[in-house]
Amino acid sequence: MKIGYFEVHNGCAGDMLAASMVDAGLAPAALRRELAKLGLRNYSLRIETVRRPTGYGHPLKATLFRVLPHKDAWDDSTAYPAIVRLIEKSRLAPAVKDKIKGVFAVLAQAEARVHGEKPDHVHF
C-alpha cells in the first residue's frame, strides 16, 4: 500500500488535489473510470501538463485538472446532503463510499463551523 501525505496550511481545492494525485502517479484513465461510477453525465475533464512561470526564473511543470460542465449542466454548488445521496447511489465499492462520505462529513463540519451554518446547509 502507498500512502500520501498532504500538508495544506491554507486549504486545498478539489482540482488541486486531483491534479496532485495525477502528478504522484494516478493514471488519468483510472481516475476517469472511478469518476464514471458516480453516474454524472454532463461534464468532461481536461487533464494536461502545463508550465507556469515563477518569480525566480525557472518555470514549474505541473498537472492542470479541470472539470468542464456542459452548458446548463448543473448549478455551481451542491448541498452536502445531495453529495451524500450521490455517493450512496453510485457504483463505487462500499468501502470507498464509506471513506468518501467520511471525508465529506469532516469537510461539511469544518465549513459549517466557519460559516456559522449547520452541516446540512453547507454547499460545495
C-alpha positions in Angstrom: 0.0 0.0 0.0 1.2 3.5 -0.8 0.4 6.4 1.5 0.2 10.1 0.5 0.5 13.0 3.0 -0.9 16.4 2.3 0.1 19.3 4.4 -2.3 22.1 3.4 -2.0 25.1 5.6 -4.5 27.2 3.7 -6.8 24.6 2.2 -6.8 22.7 -1.0 -9.3 22.8 -3.8 -10.6 19.6 -5.4 -9.0 20.4 -8.7 -5.6 20.9 -7.0 -6.0 17.6 -5.1 -6.9 15.6 -8.2 -4.0 17.2 -10.2 -1.5 16.3 -7.4 -2.7 12.7 -7.4 -2.1 12.5 -11.1 1.4 14.1 -10.6 2.0 11.4 -7.9 1.2 8.6 -10.4 -2.5 8.1 -10.5 -3.3 7.2 -14.1 -5.9 9.7 -15.6 -7.7 6.7 -17.2 -8.2 5.1 -13.7 -9.4 8.4 -12.3 -11.9 8.7 -15.2 -13.1 5.1 -14.6 -13.8 5.8 -10.9 -15.5 9.1 -11.6 -17.8 7.4 -14.1 -19.1 5.3 -11.3 -20.7 8.4 -9.8 -23.2 8.4 -12.6 -22.7 12.1 -13.6 -23.1 12.7 -17.3 -23.0 16.4 -18.1 -19.3 17.2 -17.8 -15.9 16.5 -19.3 -12.4 16.5 -17.9 -9.3 18.3 -19.1 -6.1 16.9 -17.7 -2.9 18.3 -19.1 0.7 19.1 -18.3 1.4 22.9 -18.0 4.4 25.0 -17.3 4.0 28.1 -15.2 6.4 30.9 -14.7 7.8 31.6 -11.2 9.4 34.6 -9.6 12.8 33.2 -9.7 13.2 32.5 -13.4 12.6 28.8 -13.7 9.1 27.6 -14.7 7.4 24.8 -12.9 5.8 21.8 -14.6 2.5 20.6 -13.1 -0.8 18.9 -14.0 -3.8 21.1 -14.7 -7.1 19.3 -13.8 -10.3 21.0 -14.9 -13.9 19.8 -14.7 -15.8 21.3 -17.5 -19.6 21.3 -17.1 -21.6 21.1 -20.3 -23.7 24.1 -21.0 -26.5 24.5 -18.4 -25.5 21.1 -16.9 -25.6 21.9 -13.2 -25.5 24.5 -10.6 -22.2 25.8 -9.4 -22.6 24.3 -5.9 -24.2 21.2 -4.4 -25.5 20.8 -0.9 -23.9 18.4 1.4 -26.9 16.1 1.7 -27.1 15.9 -2.1 -23.5 14.8 -2.3 -24.1 12.1 0.3 -27.1 10.8 -1.8 -24.9 10.9 -5.0 -22.2 8.8 -3.3 -24.8 6.3 -1.9 -26.4 5.8 -5.4 -23.0 5.4 -7.1 -21.4 2.2 -8.3 -18.4 2.8 -6.1 -17.3 -0.1 -3.8 -19.0 0.1 -0.4 -15.7 0.7 1.4 -14.9 3.5 -1.0 -18.3 5.1 -0.4 -17.8 5.0 3.4 -14.4 6.7 3.1 -15.7 9.4 0.8 -18.7 10.1 3.0 -16.4 10.3 6.0 -14.2 12.9 4.2 -17.3 14.9 3.2 -18.6 14.7 6.7 -15.4 16.3 8.1 -15.4 18.9 5.4 -19.1 19.8 6.0 -18.5 20.1 9.7 -15.5 22.4 9.1 -17.4 24.5 6.6 -20.4 24.7 8.9 -18.2 25.9 11.7 -16.5 28.6 9.6 -19.7 29.9 8.1 -22.0 29.6 11.1 -24.3 27.1 9.4 -25.5 23.6 10.1 -23.6 20.9 8.0 -26.8 20.1 6.1 -26.8 23.7 4.8 -23.2 23.6 3.5 -22.7 23.8 -0.3 -19.6 22.5 -2.1 
